[in-house]
């Protein structure tokens, strides 16, 4: 009987250890998954005719920080006409604009709702496409053609 009892205890200890390892693995997976999703959003995105006053809008995402630049044809490879900076809120559903540029055309104030996909970020309904996506490349090529660059 003592062999059976010892075997049962050993099996119980193994089951507890396996359960603890599985739980630890789930926690590590959940933690790494949340940071990966934020990193996947990093990059440069563009939208055509932003705010009705600029020919090209650029959104640069790095971690939780966001910068928004607006360009006219004469300045896309130089200094942007309008720049704003902000950050994502805690649940990543909004951008909170923290510094608005001093240009009167700036519409990036307060907070704006966002949604994301693998190749785009929508801000208040305007879809910004990732620069290295097919749509992003086509948008930039069109802008260069339109502006004679």
N, CA, C and O atoms as a GROMACS GRO file, in nm:
protein
  596
    1UNK      N    1   0.081  -0.120   0.000
    1UNK     CA    2   0.000   0.000   0.000
    1UNK      C    3   0.085   0.126   0.000
    1UNK      O    4   0.045   0.226  -0.058
    2UNK      N    5   0.199   0.123   0.063
    2UNK     CA    6   0.281   0.243   0.069
    2UNK      C    7   0.333   0.281  -0.068
    2UNK      O    8   0.353   0.400  -0.093
    3UNK      N    9   0.356   0.186  -0.158
    3UNK     CA   10   0.398   0.217  -0.295
    3UNK      C   11   0.285   0.289  -0.367
    3UNK      O   12   0.310   0.386  -0.439
    4UNK      N   13   0.163   0.243  -0.350
    4UNK     CA   14   0.048   0.306  -0.414
    4UNK      C   15   0.030   0.448  -0.362
    4UNK      O   16   0.005   0.540  -0.440
    5UNK      N   17   0.044   0.467  -0.230
    5UNK     CA   18   0.032   0.599  -0.172
    5UNK      C   19   0.142   0.691  -0.222
    5UNK      O   20   0.116   0.807  -0.254
    6UNK      N   21   0.262   0.641  -0.230
    6UNK     CA   22   0.376   0.719  -0.279
    6UNK      C   23   0.355   0.756  -0.425
    6UNK      O   24   0.382   0.869  -0.465
    7UNK      N   25   0.307   0.661  -0.504
    7UNK     CA   26   0.281   0.687  -0.646
    7UNK      C   27   0.174   0.794  -0.661
    7UNK      O   28   0.187   0.883  -0.745
    8UNK      N   29   0.068   0.787  -0.582
    8UNK     CA   30  -0.039   0.886  -0.587
    8UNK      C   31   0.014   1.025  -0.550
    8UNK      O   32  -0.019   1.124  -0.615
    9UNK      N   33   0.095   1.031  -0.445
    9UNK     CA   34   0.152   1.159  -0.402
    9UNK      C   35   0.242   1.216  -0.511
    9UNK      O   36   0.238   1.336  -0.540
   10UNK      N   37   0.323   1.132  -0.571
   10UNK     CA   38   0.414   1.176  -0.677
   10UNK      C   39   0.334   1.227  -0.796
   10UNK      O   40   0.365   1.332  -0.852
   11UNK      N   41   0.231   1.152  -0.833
   11UNK     CA   42   0.146   1.196  -0.945
   11UNK      C   43   0.077   1.329  -0.913
   11UNK      O   44   0.065   1.416  -0.999
   12UNK      N   45   0.032   1.343  -0.791
   12UNK     CA   46  -0.035   1.468  -0.750
   12UNK      C   47   0.062   1.585  -0.756
   12UNK      O   48   0.027   1.693  -0.803
   13UNK      N   49   0.186   1.564  -0.708
   13UNK     CA   50   0.288   1.669  -0.713
   13UNK      C   51   0.321   1.706  -0.857
   13UNK      O   52   0.338   1.824  -0.889
   14UNK      N   53   0.330   1.605  -0.944
   14UNK     CA   54   0.358   1.631  -1.086
   14UNK      C   55   0.244   1.710  -1.148
   14UNK      O   56   0.267   1.804  -1.223
   15UNK      N   57   0.120   1.673  -1.117
   15UNK     CA   58   0.004   1.743  -1.172
   15UNK      C   59   0.001   1.889  -1.128
   15UNK      O   60  -0.029   1.977  -1.207
   16UNK      N   61   0.033   1.914  -1.000
   16UNK     CA   62   0.038   2.050  -0.949
   16UNK      C   63   0.148   2.128  -1.018
   16UNK      O   64   0.128   2.244  -1.055
   17UNK      N   65   0.264   2.068  -1.036
   17UNK     CA   66   0.376   2.134  -1.104
   17UNK      C   67   0.342   2.167  -1.248
   17UNK      O   68   0.371   2.277  -1.296
   18UNK      N   69   0.281   2.071  -1.319
   18UNK     CA   70   0.242   2.095  -1.458
   18UNK      C   71   0.139   2.207  -1.464
   18UNK      O   72   0.146   2.292  -1.553
   19UNK      N   73   0.045   2.208  -1.374
   19UNK     CA   74  -0.057   2.314  -1.370
   19UNK      C   75   0.005   2.450  -1.346
   19UNK      O   76  -0.033   2.549  -1.408
   20UNK      N   77   0.102   2.456  -1.254
   20UNK     CA   78   0.170   2.582  -1.225
   20UNK      C   79   0.248   2.631  -1.346
   20UNK      O   80   0.247   2.750  -1.379
   21UNK      N   81   0.316   2.538  -1.413
   21UNK     CA   82   0.391   2.575  -1.534
   21UNK      C   83   0.298   2.626  -1.642
   21UNK      O   84   0.328   2.725  -1.710
   22UNK      N   85   0.184   2.560  -1.660
   22UNK     CA   86   0.088   2.603  -1.762
   22UNK      C   87   0.034   2.742  -1.731
   22UNK      O   88   0.021   2.826  -1.820
   23UNK      N   89   0.001   2.767  -1.606
   23UNK     CA   90  -0.049   2.899  -1.566
   23UNK      C   91   0.057   3.006  -1.589
   23UNK      O   92   0.027   3.114  -1.640
   24UNK      N   93   0.180   2.976  -1.551
   24UNK     CA   94   0.290   3.071  -1.574
   24UNK      C   95   0.310   3.099  -1.721
   24UNK      O   96   0.337   3.213  -1.760
   25UNK      N   97   0.297   2.997  -1.803
   25UNK     CA   98   0.312   3.013  -1.948
   25UNK      C   99   0.202   3.102  -2.003
   25UNK      O  100   0.228   3.187  -2.089
   26UNK      N  101   0.080   3.084  -1.956
   26UNK     CA  102  -0.031   3.170  -2.002
   26UNK      C  103  -0.008   3.315  -1.964
   26UNK      O  104  -0.035   3.405  -2.043
   27UNK      N  105   0.040   3.338  -1.844
   27UNK     CA  106   0.067   3.475  -1.800
   27UNK      C  107   0.175   3.539  -1.886
   27UNK      O  108   0.160   3.653  -1.930
   28UNK      N  109   0.283   3.465  -1.913
   28UNK     CA  110   0.389   3.519  -1.998
   28UNK      C  111   0.340   3.546  -2.139
   28UNK      O  112   0.376   3.648  -2.198
   29UNK      N  113   0.258   3.458  -2.193
   29UNK     CA  114   0.203   3.477  -2.327
   29UNK      C  115   0.115   3.601  -2.330
   29UNK      O  116   0.123   3.680  -2.424
   30UNK      N  117   0.030   3.619  -2.229
   30UNK     CA  118  -0.058   3.735  -2.225
   30UNK      C  119   0.022   3.863  -2.216
   30UNK      O  120  -0.010   3.962  -2.283
   31UNK      N  121   0.127   3.864  -2.135
   31UNK     CA  122   0.208   3.984  -2.122
   31UNK      C  123   0.280   4.017  -2.250
   31UNK      O  124   0.282   4.132  -2.293
   32UNK      N  125   0.340   3.917  -2.313
   32UNK     CA  126   0.414   3.946  -2.436
   32UNK      C  127   0.319   3.981  -2.549
   32UNK      O  128   0.357   4.059  -2.637
   33UNK      N  129   0.198   3.929  -2.550
   33UNK     CA  130   0.102   3.960  -2.654
   33UNK      C  131   0.060   4.106  -2.651
   33UNK      O  132   0.043   4.168  -2.756
   34UNK      N  133   0.044   4.163  -2.531
   34UNK     CA  134   0.000   4.302  -2.523
   34UNK      C  135   0.108   4.397  -2.571
   34UNK      O  136   0.077   4.496  -2.636
   35UNK      N  137   0.233   4.368  -2.541
   35UNK     CA  138   0.338   4.458  -2.588
   35UNK      C  139   0.361   4.442  -2.738
   35UNK      O  140   0.395   4.539  -2.805
   36UNK      N  141   0.342   4.321  -2.790
   36UNK     CA  142   0.357   4.300  -2.934
   36UNK      C  143   0.254   4.378  -3.011
   36UNK      O  144   0.286   4.434  -3.117
   37UNK      N  145   0.130   4.385  -2.962
   37UNK     CA  146   0.026   4.455  -3.037
   37UNK      C  147   0.056   4.604  -3.046
   37UNK      O  148   0.027   4.666  -3.148
   38UNK      N  149   0.114   4.661  -2.943
   38UNK     CA  150   0.151   4.803  -2.950
   38UNK      C  151   0.265   4.822  -3.048
   38UNK      O  152   0.265   4.919  -3.124
   39UNK      N  153   0.363   4.732  -3.048
   39UNK     CA  154   0.477   4.742  -3.138
   39UNK      C  155   0.439   4.722  -3.284
   39UNK      O  156   0.501   4.779  -3.373
   40UNK      N  157   0.337   4.640  -3.309
   40UNK     CA  158   0.292   4.616  -3.446
   40UNK      C  159   0.239   4.744  -3.510
   40UNK      O  160   0.240   4.756  -3.633
   41UNK      N  161   0.193   4.835  -3.432
   41UNK     CA  162   0.135   4.960  -3.482
   41UNK      C  163   0.243   5.061  -3.518
   41UNK      O  164   0.217   5.155  -3.594
   42UNK      N  165   0.365   5.044  -3.465
   42UNK     CA  166   0.474   5.138  -3.493
   42UNK      C  167   0.496   5.154  -3.642
   42UNK      O  168   0.493   5.056  -3.718
   43UNK      N  169   0.519   5.278  -3.684
   43UNK     CA  170   0.548   5.303  -3.825
   43UNK      C  171   0.495   5.438  -3.870
   43UNK      O  172   0.454   5.522  -3.789
   44UNK      N  173   0.497   5.457  -4.001
   44UNK     CA  174   0.452   5.582  -4.062
   44UNK      C  175   0.331   5.553  -4.149
   44UNK      O  176   0.329   5.456  -4.226
   45UNK      N  177   0.231   5.638  -4.137
   45UNK     CA  178   0.104   5.622  -4.208
   45UNK      C  179   0.072   5.754  -4.280
   45UNK      O  180   0.113   5.861  -4.236
   46UNK      N  181  -0.004   5.744  -4.390
   46UNK     CA  182  -0.040   5.863  -4.467
   46UNK      C  183  -0.188   5.865  -4.501
   46UNK      O  184  -0.252   5.761  -4.514
   47UNK      N  185  -0.240   5.986  -4.516
   47UNK     CA  186  -0.375   6.007  -4.564
   47UNK      C  187  -0.372   6.123  -4.664
   47UNK      O  188  -0.291   6.215  -4.650
   48UNK      N  189  -0.458   6.118  -4.762
   48UNK     CA  190  -0.464   6.221  -4.866
   48UNK      C  191  -0.558   6.333  -4.822
   48UNK      O  192  -0.662   6.308  -4.760
   49UNK      N  193  -0.522   6.457  -4.853
   49UNK     CA  194  -0.607   6.574  -4.830
   49UNK      C  195  -0.661   6.583  -4.687
   49UNK      O  196  -0.782   6.578  -4.666
   50UNK      N  197  -0.573   6.595  -4.592
   50UNK     CA  198  -0.612   6.602  -4.451
   50UNK      C  199  -0.671   6.739  -4.417
   50UNK      O  200  -0.619   6.842  -4.460
   51UNK      N  201  -0.777   6.739  -4.342
   51UNK     CA  202  -0.843   6.861  -4.293
   51UNK      C  203  -0.885   6.958  -4.404
   51UNK      O  204  -0.918   7.073  -4.374
   52UNK      N  205  -0.885   6.918  -4.528
   52UNK     CA  206  -0.925   7.004  -4.637
   52UNK      C  207  -0.830   7.119  -4.665
   52UNK      O  208  -0.859   7.203  -4.751
   53UNK      N  209  -0.718   7.126  -4.595
   53UNK     CA  210  -0.625   7.238  -4.615
   53UNK      C  211  -0.484   7.192  -4.651
   53UNK      O  212  -0.404   7.273  -4.698
   54UNK      N  213  -0.453   7.066  -4.629
   54UNK     CA  214  -0.320   7.014  -4.661
   54UNK      C  215  -0.336   6.900  -4.760
   54UNK      O  216  -0.438   6.831  -4.760
   55UNK      N  217  -0.236   6.880  -4.844
   55UNK     CA  218  -0.242   6.777  -4.947
   55UNK      C  219  -0.211   6.638  -4.894
   55UNK      O  220  -0.256   6.539  -4.951
   56UNK      N  221  -0.134   6.630  -4.784
   56UNK     CA  222  -0.092   6.500  -4.731
   56UNK      C  223  -0.081   6.506  -4.579
   56UNK      O  224  -0.022   6.599  -4.524
   57UNK      N  225  -0.138   6.406  -4.513
   57UNK     CA  226  -0.124   6.394  -4.368
   57UNK      C  227  -0.034   6.276  -4.337
   57UNK      O  228  -0.046   6.171  -4.400
   58UNK      N  229   0.054   6.292  -4.241
   58UNK     CA  230   0.147   6.187  -4.202
   58UNK      C  231   0.129   6.161  -4.052
   58UNK      O  232   0.130   6.254  -3.972
   59UNK      N  233   0.114   6.035  -4.016
   59UNK     CA  234   0.102   5.994  -3.878
   59UNK      C  235   0.219   5.903  -3.847
   59UNK      O  236   0.238   5.802  -3.913
   60UNK      N  237   0.299   5.940  -3.746
   60UNK     CA  238   0.414   5.859  -3.707
   60UNK      C  239   0.387   5.803  -3.568
   60UNK      O  240   0.362   5.878  -3.473
   61UNK      N  241   0.391   5.670  -3.557
   61UNK     CA  242   0.361   5.602  -3.431
   61UNK      C  243   0.486   5.532  -3.382
   61UNK      O  244   0.550   5.457  -3.455
   62UNK      N  245   0.520   5.559  -3.256
   62UNK     CA  246   0.632   5.491  -3.193
   62UNK      C  247   0.591   5.459  -3.050
   62UNK      O  248   0.584   5.547  -2.964
   63UNK      N  249   0.562   5.332  -3.027
   63UNK     CA  250   0.514   5.292  -2.895
   63UNK      C  251   0.379   5.354  -2.868
   63UNK      O  252   0.285   5.334  -2.944
   64UNK      N  253   0.369   5.429  -2.760
   64UNK     CA  254   0.245   5.494  -2.722
   64UNK      C  255   0.237   5.638  -2.773
   64UNK      O  256   0.134   5.704  -2.757
   65UNK      N  257   0.345   5.686  -2.835
   65UNK     CA  258   0.352   5.824  -2.882
   65UNK      C  259   0.312   5.837  -3.028
   65UNK      O  260   0.336   5.748  -3.110
   66UNK      N  261   0.249   5.950  -3.059
   66UNK     CA  262   0.200   5.977  -3.193
   66UNK      C  263   0.239   6.119  -3.232
   66UNK      O  264   0.227   6.211  -3.152
   67UNK      N  265   0.285   6.136  -3.356
   67UNK     CA  266   0.302   6.272  -3.408
   67UNK      C  267   0.229   6.279  -3.541
   67UNK      O  268   0.231   6.185  -3.620
   68UNK      N  269   0.166   6.392  -3.565
   68UNK     CA  270   0.087   6.412  -3.686
   68UNK      C  271   0.143   6.534  -3.758
   68UNK      O  272   0.160   6.640  -3.698
   69UNK      N  273   0.171   6.517  -3.887
   69UNK     CA  274   0.228   6.626  -3.967
   69UNK      C  275   0.140   6.646  -4.091
   69UNK      O  276   0.089   6.550  -4.147
   70UNK      N  277   0.125   6.769  -4.131
   70UNK     CA  278   0.050   6.800  -4.251
   70UNK      C  279   0.141   6.873  -4.349
   70UNK      O  280   0.216   6.964  -4.312
   71UNK      N  281   0.132   6.831  -4.474
   71UNK     CA  282   0.219   6.886  -4.578
   71UNK      C  283   0.138   6.941  -4.696
   71UNK      O  284   0.033   6.888  -4.732
   72UNK      N  285   0.190   7.048  -4.753
   72UNK     CA  286   0.143   7.097  -4.882
   72UNK      C  287   0.247   7.054  -4.984
   72UNK      O  288   0.353   7.005  -4.946
   73UNK      N  289   0.220   7.072  -5.110
   73UNK     CA  290   0.314   7.027  -5.214
   73UNK      C  291   0.453   7.087  -5.200
   73UNK      O  292   0.552   7.021  -5.232
   74UNK      N  293   0.462   7.207  -5.152
   74UNK     CA  294   0.592   7.273  -5.147
   74UNK      C  295   0.680   7.231  -5.030
   74UNK      O  296   0.794   7.274  -5.022
   75UNK      N  297   0.630   7.148  -4.940
   75UNK     CA  298   0.711   7.122  -4.822
   75UNK      C  299   0.719   6.979  -4.774
   75UNK      O  300   0.765   6.956  -4.662
   76UNK      N  301   0.675   6.882  -4.854
   76UNK     CA  302   0.668   6.746  -4.803
   76UNK      C  303   0.803   6.686  -4.766
   76UNK      O  304   0.810   6.600  -4.678
   77UNK      N  305   0.907   6.728  -4.830
   77UNK     CA  306   1.038   6.672  -4.796
   77UNK      C  307   1.119   6.767  -4.710
   77UNK      O  308   1.238   6.747  -4.690
   78UNK      N  309   1.052   6.870  -4.661
   78UNK     CA  310   1.118   6.967  -4.575
   78UNK      C  311   1.044   6.971  -4.442
   78UNK      O  312   1.021   6.866  -4.382
   79UNK      N  313   1.005   7.087  -4.397
   79UNK     CA  314   0.935   7.103  -4.270
   79UNK      C  315   0.784   7.097  -4.294
   79UNK      O  316   0.733   7.161  -4.386
   80UNK      N  317   0.710   7.022  -4.211
   80UNK     CA  318   0.565   7.017  -4.228
   80UNK      C  319   0.501   7.151  -4.194
   80UNK      O  320   0.554   7.228  -4.113
   81UNK      N  321   0.386   7.179  -4.257
   81UNK     CA  322   0.314   7.302  -4.230
   81UNK      C  323   0.246   7.300  -4.094
   81UNK      O  324   0.237   7.404  -4.028
   82UNK      N  325   0.200   7.185  -4.050
   82UNK     CA  326   0.130   7.171  -3.922
   82UNK      C  327   0.182   7.044  -3.855
   82UNK      O  328   0.194   6.940  -3.919
   83UNK      N  329   0.213   7.053  -3.726
   83UNK     CA  330   0.257   6.936  -3.650
   83UNK      C  331   0.184   6.933  -3.516
   83UNK      O  332   0.167   7.036  -3.451
   84UNK      N  333   0.141   6.814  -3.476
   84UNK     CA  334   0.078   6.791  -3.346
   84UNK      C  335   0.136   6.664  -3.288
   84UNK      O  336   0.180   6.575  -3.362
   85UNK      N  337   0.138   6.653  -3.157
   85UNK     CA  338   0.184   6.531  -3.092
   85UNK      C  339   0.080   6.485  -2.990
   85UNK      O  340   0.004   6.565  -2.936
   86UNK      N  341   0.080   6.355  -2.966
   86UNK     CA  342  -0.014   6.300  -2.869
   86UNK      C  343   0.027   6.161  -2.828
   86UNK      O  344   0.138   6.116  -2.854
   87UNK      N  345  -0.066   6.093  -2.762
   87UNK     CA  346  -0.041   5.956  -2.718
   87UNK      C  347  -0.172   5.880  -2.714
   87UNK      O  348  -0.280   5.938  -2.707
   88UNK      N  349  -0.160   5.747  -2.720
   88UNK     CA  350  -0.277   5.663  -2.712
   88UNK      C  351  -0.326   5.658  -2.568
   88UNK      O  352  -0.246   5.659  -2.475
   89UNK      N  353  -0.459   5.652  -2.550
   89UNK     CA  354  -0.512   5.637  -2.415
   89UNK      C  355  -0.488   5.493  -2.369
   89UNK      O  356  -0.437   5.410  -2.444
   90UNK      N  357  -0.525   5.465  -2.246
   90UNK     CA  358  -0.492   5.337  -2.183
   90UNK      C  359  -0.544   5.216  -2.261
   90UNK      O  360  -0.472   5.117  -2.275
   91UNK      N  361  -0.667   5.221  -2.311
   91UNK     CA  362  -0.721   5.106  -2.383
   91UNK      C  363  -0.699   5.113  -2.534
   91UNK      O  364  -0.758   5.035  -2.609
   92UNK      N  365  -0.615   5.208  -2.578
   92UNK     CA  366  -0.575   5.220  -2.719
   92UNK      C  367  -0.692   5.252  -2.812
   92UNK      O  368  -0.686   5.221  -2.932
   93UNK      N  369  -0.800   5.313  -2.760
   93UNK     CA  370  -0.916   5.343  -2.843
   93UNK      C  371  -0.921   5.489  -2.887
   93UNK      O  372  -1.005   5.527  -2.968
   94UNK      N  373  -0.831   5.572  -2.834
   94UNK     CA  374  -0.829   5.714  -2.868
   94UNK      C  375  -0.686   5.766  -2.870
   94UNK      O  376  -0.595   5.709  -2.808
   95UNK      N  377  -0.668   5.875  -2.944
   95UNK     CA  378  -0.543   5.951  -2.935
   95UNK      C  379  -0.576   6.077  -2.856
   95UNK      O  380  -0.672   6.148  -2.887
   96UNK      N  381  -0.496   6.104  -2.756
   96UNK     CA  382  -0.511   6.226  -2.678
   96UNK      C  383  -0.401   6.320  -2.726
   96UNK      O  384  -0.282   6.294  -2.706
   97UNK      N  385  -0.441   6.430  -2.788
   97UNK     CA  386  -0.344   6.526  -2.841
   97UNK      C  387  -0.292   6.611  -2.727
   97UNK      O  388  -0.370   6.675  -2.656
   98UNK      N  389  -0.161   6.611  -2.708
   98UNK     CA  390  -0.101   6.682  -2.595
   98UNK      C  391  -0.037   6.814  -2.636
   98UNK      O  392  -0.033   6.907  -2.556
   99UNK      N  393   0.014   6.823  -2.760
   99UNK     CA  394   0.076   6.947  -2.807
   99UNK      C  395   0.023   6.975  -2.948
   99UNK      O  396   0.047   6.897  -3.040
  100UNK      N  397  -0.047   7.085  -2.963
  100UNK     CA  398  -0.099   7.124  -3.093
  100UNK      C  399  -0.002   7.223  -3.155
  100UNK      O  400   0.054   7.308  -3.086
  101UNK      N  401   0.017   7.211  -3.285
  101UNK     CA  402   0.103   7.307  -3.355
  101UNK      C  403   0.042   7.446  -3.349
  101UNK      O  404  -0.074   7.461  -3.313
  102UNK      N  405   0.121   7.546  -3.383
  102UNK     CA  406   0.072   7.684  -3.373
  102UNK      C  407   0.003   7.731  -3.501
  102UNK      O  408  -0.034   7.849  -3.510
  103UNK      N  409  -0.015   7.644  -3.599
  103UNK     CA  410  -0.082   7.680  -3.723
  103UNK      C  411  -0.233   7.681  -3.701
  103UNK      O  412  -0.288   7.590  -3.638
  104UNK      N  413  -0.300   7.782  -3.752
  104UNK     CA  414  -0.445   7.796  -3.730
  104UNK      C  415  -0.524   7.685  -3.799
  104UNK      O  416  -0.641   7.663  -3.765
  105UNK      N  417  -0.464   7.614  -3.894
  105UNK     CA  418  -0.534   7.503  -3.961
  105UNK      C  419  -0.539   7.378  -3.876
  105UNK      O  420  -0.609   7.283  -3.912
  106UNK      N  421  -0.469   7.374  -3.767
  106UNK     CA  422  -0.459   7.253  -3.686
  106UNK      C  423  -0.594   7.214  -3.629
  106UNK      O  424  -0.660   7.292  -3.561
  107UNK      N  425  -0.634   7.092  -3.657
  107UNK     CA  426  -0.761   7.039  -3.606
  107UNK      C  427  -0.737   6.931  -3.501
  107UNK      O  428  -0.833   6.873  -3.450
  108UNK      N  429  -0.613   6.903  -3.468
  108UNK     CA  430  -0.578   6.795  -3.376
  108UNK      C  431  -0.570   6.849  -3.234
  108UNK      O  432  -0.463   6.885  -3.186
  109UNK      N  433  -0.685   6.853  -3.167
  109UNK     CA  434  -0.690   6.898  -3.028
  109UNK      C  435  -0.782   6.804  -2.951
  109UNK      O  436  -0.864   6.733  -3.010
  110UNK      N  437  -0.767   6.802  -2.820
  110UNK     CA  438  -0.850   6.715  -2.737
  110UNK      C  439  -0.816   6.570  -2.759
  110UNK      O  440  -0.700   6.531  -2.752
  111UNK      N  441  -0.917   6.490  -2.786
  111UNK     CA  442  -0.894   6.348  -2.814
  111UNK      C  443  -0.982   6.307  -2.933
  111UNK      O  444  -1.085   6.367  -2.960
  112UNK      N  445  -0.937   6.203  -3.001
  112UNK     CA  446  -1.010   6.153  -3.117
  112UNK      C  447  -1.014   6.000  -3.112
  112UNK      O  448  -0.916   5.936  -3.074
  113UNK      N  449  -1.129   5.942  -3.149
  113UNK     CA  450  -1.139   5.796  -3.150
  113UNK      C  451  -1.057   5.737  -3.265
  113UNK      O  452  -1.045   5.798  -3.372
  114UNK      N  453  -1.001   5.618  -3.242
  114UNK     CA  454  -0.923   5.550  -3.346
  114UNK      C  455  -0.968   5.405  -3.359
  114UNK      O  456  -1.030   5.349  -3.268
  115UNK      N  457  -0.936   5.347  -3.472
  115UNK     CA  458  -0.946   5.203  -3.490
  115UNK      C  459  -0.825   5.163  -3.575
  115UNK      O  460  -0.775   5.244  -3.653
  116UNK      N  461  -0.780   5.040  -3.558
  116UNK     CA  462  -0.658   4.998  -3.627
  116UNK      C  463  -0.680   4.867  -3.700
  116UNK      O  464  -0.765   4.786  -3.663
  117UNK      N  465  -0.600   4.848  -3.804
  117UNK     CA  466  -0.592   4.719  -3.873
  117UNK      C  467  -0.443   4.694  -3.893
  117UNK      O  468  -0.359   4.770  -3.845
  118UNK      N  469  -0.411   4.587  -3.964
  118UNK     CA  470  -0.270   4.555  -3.986
  118UNK      C  471  -0.199   4.662  -4.069
  118UNK      O  472  -0.080   4.685  -4.051
  119UNK      N  473  -0.273   4.728  -4.160
  119UNK     CA  474  -0.209   4.824  -4.251
  119UNK      C  475  -0.265   4.965  -4.241
  119UNK      O  476  -0.231   5.050  -4.324
  120UNK      N  477  -0.349   4.993  -4.141
  120UNK     CA  478  -0.405   5.128  -4.134
  120UNK      C  479  -0.445   5.165  -3.991
  120UNK      O  480  -0.463   5.080  -3.904
  121UNK      N  481  -0.458   5.296  -3.971
  121UNK     CA  482  -0.513   5.352  -3.848
  121UNK      C  483  -0.616   5.455  -3.890
  121UNK      O  484  -0.586   5.546  -3.967
  122UNK      N  485  -0.737   5.442  -3.839
  122UNK     CA  486  -0.842   5.539  -3.869
  122UNK      C  487  -0.855   5.634  -3.751
  122UNK      O  488  -0.868   5.591  -3.636
  123UNK      N  489  -0.852   5.764  -3.780
  123UNK     CA  490  -0.868   5.865  -3.677
  123UNK      C  491  -0.992   5.945  -3.713
  123UNK      O  492  -0.996   6.012  -3.817
  124UNK      N  493  -1.093   5.940  -3.629
  124UNK     CA  494  -1.219   6.010  -3.654
  124UNK      C  495  -1.270   5.987  -3.796
  124UNK      O  496  -1.321   6.080  -3.859
  125UNK      N  497  -1.256   5.865  -3.846
  125UNK     CA  498  -1.307   5.830  -3.978
  125UNK      C  499  -1.210   5.848  -4.093
  125UNK      O  500  -1.237   5.798  -4.202
  126UNK      N  501  -1.098   5.918  -4.073
  126UNK     CA  502  -0.997   5.933  -4.179
  126UNK      C  503  -0.900   5.817  -4.171
  126UNK      O  504  -0.841   5.792  -4.065
  127UNK      N  505  -0.882   5.745  -4.283
  127UNK     CA  506  -0.799   5.625  -4.283
  127UNK      C  507  -0.657   5.659  -4.327
  127UNK      O  508  -0.635   5.703  -4.440
  128UNK      N  509  -0.562   5.639  -4.238
  128UNK     CA  510  -0.419   5.657  -4.264
  128UNK      C  511  -0.362   5.520  -4.297
  128UNK      O  512  -0.375   5.427  -4.218
  129UNK      N  513  -0.298   5.506  -4.413
  129UNK     CA  514  -0.245   5.377  -4.456
  129UNK      C  515  -0.095   5.371  -4.432
  129UNK      O  516  -0.024   5.471  -4.446
  130UNK      N  517  -0.048   5.253  -4.395
  130UNK     CA  518   0.095   5.233  -4.366
  130UNK      C  519   0.177   5.260  -4.492
  130UNK      O  520   0.139   5.220  -4.602
  131UNK      N  521   0.289   5.329  -4.475
  131UNK     CA  522   0.372   5.372  -4.589
  131UNK      C  523   0.423   5.258  -4.674
  131UNK      O  524   0.438   5.275  -4.795
  132UNK      N  525   0.450   5.140  -4.616
  132UNK     CA  526   0.504   5.030  -4.694
  132UNK      C  527   0.398   4.933  -4.746
  132UNK      O  528   0.431   4.830  -4.803
  133UNK      N  529   0.269   4.967  -4.725
  133UNK     CA  530   0.162   4.886  -4.781
  133UNK      C  531   0.138   4.926  -4.927
  133UNK      O  532   0.185   5.032  -4.970
  134UNK      N  533   0.067   4.845  -5.002
  134UNK     CA  534   0.037   4.879  -5.141
  134UNK      C  535  -0.038   5.011  -5.150
  134UNK      O  536  -0.008   5.095  -5.234
  135UNK      N  537  -0.138   5.028  -5.061
  135UNK     CA  538  -0.217   5.152  -5.061
  135UNK      C  539  -0.129   5.272  -5.023
  135UNK      O  540  -0.144   5.380  -5.080
  136UNK      N  541  -0.039   5.253  -4.929
  136UNK     CA  542   0.051   5.361  -4.888
  136UNK      C  543   0.146   5.402  -4.998
  136UNK      O  544   0.169   5.520  -5.022
  137UNK      N  545   0.202   5.302  -5.067
  137UNK     CA  546   0.293   5.331  -5.178
  137UNK      C  547   0.220   5.404  -5.290
  137UNK      O  548   0.274   5.499  -5.349
  138UNK      N  549   0.098   5.360  -5.320
  138UNK     CA  550   0.019   5.426  -5.426
  138UNK      C  551  -0.015   5.570  -5.387
  138UNK      O  552  -0.009   5.659  -5.471
  139UNK      N  553  -0.050   5.592  -5.262
  139UNK     CA  554  -0.083   5.727  -5.216
  139UNK      C  555   0.039   5.819  -5.227
  139UNK      O  556   0.027   5.932  -5.275
  140UNK      N  557   0.154   5.772  -5.182
  140UNK     CA  558   0.276   5.855  -5.190
  140UNK      C  559   0.318   5.881  -5.334
  140UNK      O  560   0.358   5.993  -5.367
  141UNK      N  561   0.308   5.779  -5.421
  141UNK     CA  562   0.339   5.798  -5.562
  141UNK      C  563   0.246   5.902  -5.624
  141UNK      O  564   0.291   5.988  -5.701
  142UNK      N  565   0.117   5.895  -5.592
  142UNK     CA  566   0.020   5.992  -5.642
  142UNK      C  567   0.051   6.133  -5.594
  142UNK      O  568   0.038   6.229  -5.669
  143UNK      N  569   0.092   6.144  -5.467
  143UNK     CA  570   0.126   6.276  -5.412
  143UNK      C  571   0.249   6.333  -5.483
  143UNK      O  572   0.252   6.451  -5.520
  144UNK      N  573   0.348   6.249  -5.502
  144UNK     CA  574   0.471   6.295  -5.571
  144UNK      C  575   0.438   6.341  -5.713
  144UNK      O  576   0.489   6.443  -5.760
  145UNK      N  577   0.353   6.266  -5.782
  145UNK     CA  578   0.313   6.302  -5.918
  145UNK      C  579   0.235   6.433  -5.918
  145UNK      O  580   0.263   6.523  -5.997
  146UNK      N  581   0.138   6.443  -5.828
  146UNK     CA  582   0.053   6.562  -5.818
  146UNK      C  583   0.137   6.686  -5.787
  146UNK      O  584   0.111   6.795  -5.839
  147UNK      N  585   0.236   6.669  -5.704
  147UNK     CA  586   0.318   6.784  -5.661
  147UNK      C  587   0.443   6.801  -5.744
  147UNK      O  588   0.523   6.891  -5.716
  148UNK      N  589   0.461   6.718  -5.844
  148UNK     CA  590   0.577   6.733  -5.932
  148UNK      C  591   0.709   6.704  -5.866
  148UNK      O  592   0.810   6.764  -5.901
  149UNK      N  593   0.711   6.612  -5.772
  149UNK     CA  594   0.836   6.576  -5.701
  149UNK      C  595   0.893   6.449  -5.758
  149UNK      O  596   0.997   6.403  -5.712
   0.00000   0.00000   0.00000
